[in-house]
Amino acid sequence: MGGPAAIIVCIDCGGRAHLVQEADPESPYMPGDVAVYRCEDCADRWDLVLTDEDVD
């Protein structure tokens, strides 16, 4: 299983939002987990609930 994207587009400013915590091989991200992102431009935080497609 893969993990969530390392970088997403910030919904507020269009900047790059980075995944705060990388996936741990011993405890990978699963559907229903929350991935936290922080935008490098506006510093907004985004908490996204992962789906099956996010962790394939």
MIZA-735546 format. One record per atom (N, C-alpha, C): y, z, x. Coordinates in steps of 0.001 Angstrom, whole numbers, padded with zeros to 6 digits, always signed. Atoms other than C-alpha are relative to their C-alpha. Layout:
% MIZA-735546
YZX
...
% end
This chain:
% MIZA-735546
-001188+000000+000832
+000000+000000+000000
+001243+000000+000871
-001275+000011-000691
+003502-000753+001131
+000895+001090-000536
-000954-000984+000480
+006590+001247+000477
+001201-000682-000604
-001217+000582+000557
+009991+000760-001079
+000779-000756+001080
-000824+000765-000932
+012483-001631+000495
+000823+000941+000872
-000774-000822-000930
+014236-000217+003567
+001491-000068-000310
-001419+000205+000312
+017602-001644+002427
+000100-000696-001352
-000299+000636+001283
+018910-002488-001048
+001502-000242-000079
-001425+000242+000229
+022260-003738-002355
+000556+001138-000858
-000647-001075+000747
+024568-000924-003518
+000544-000543-001317
-000423+000435+001328
+025233-001218-007230
+001513+000119-000167
-001441-000219+000148
+028804+000092-006879
+000852-000960+000826
-000920+000744-000872
+030265-001745-003882
-000584-001274+000588
+000628+001203-000556
+027740-004435-002903
-000379+000149+001460
+000367-000251-001402
+027198-002849+000518
-001504+000187+000151
+001411-000216-000302
+023897-002033+002160
-000334+001473-000148
+000459-001374+000203
+022118+001105+000958
-001362+000141+000674
+001206-000197-000803
+019433+002440+003299
-000884+001094-000581
+000972-000998+000401
+016278+004325+002407
+000170+001226+000885
-000264-001229-000760
+016838+007954+003444
-001248+000469+000736
+001225-000495-000633
+013191+008833+004188
-001052-001094+000010
+001056+001006-000143
+010653+006369+005527
-001310+000544-000563
+001314-000384+000516
+007163+006394+004068
-000822+000644+001111
+000906-000675-000920
+004715+008745+005754
-001387-000594-000200
+001325+000602+000163
+001362+007028+006447
-001024+000975-000596
+000918-001007+000533
-000399+010299+005564
+000257+000288-001483
-000371-000262+001392
+001445+010550+002227
+000935-001111-000471
-000844+001149+000352
+002668+007095+001140
+000681+000166-001355
-000661+000037+001303
+005080+006455-001698
-000969-000520-001053
+000845+000391+001122
+003362+006109-005066
+000891-000341-001196
-000778+000255+001215
+004526+004710-008434
+000366+001330-000667
-000503-001232+000604
+006653+007375-010134
+000747+000886+000978
-000763-000751-000998
+007960+008798-006843
+001454-000449-000025
-001424+000332-000082
+011714+008833-006249
+000347-000365+001441
-000502+000430-001300
+013171+006865-003321
+001510+000217+000006
-001426-000310-000105
+016609+008009-002160
+000645-000977+000988
-000762+000933-000829
+019119+005508-000778
+001428+000510+000150
-001406-000348-000235
+022579+006054+000763
+000699-001260+000498
-000762+001197-000369
+025182+003270+000999
+000794+000251+001278
-000733-000131-001254
+026644+002713+004460
+001498-000245-000169
-001412+000310+000201
+029962+001516+003003
+000728+001052-000839
-000698-000932+000897
+030858+003818+000100
-000638+001387-000036
+000724-001272-000107
+028359+006638+000840
-000592+000484-001321
+000651-000393+001247
+027056+006655-002749
-001494+000188+000240
+001438-000265-000062
+023543+007989-003230
-000651-000593-001242
+000759+000585+001104
+020979+006191-005376
-001409+000550+000046
+001362-000507+000145
+017759+007837-006579
-000735-000943-000945
+000710+001004+000781
+015328+005176-007783
-001454+000405-000211
+001399-000270+000313
+012019+005822-009553
-000790-001270+000309
+000768+001144-000438
+009422+003545-007982
-001032-000440-001038
+000994+000592+000893
+007189+001204-009981
-001149-000551+000845
+001132+000609-000713
+003899-000483-009081
+000469-001104+000958
-000485+001112-000819
+005816-003508-007766
+000731+000488+001246
-000753-000535-001139
+007915-001321-005441
-000898+000455+001137
+000877-000560-001022
+004924+000059-003572
-001174-000906+000355
+001054+000961-000365
+002666-003046-003345
+000154-000451+001426
% end
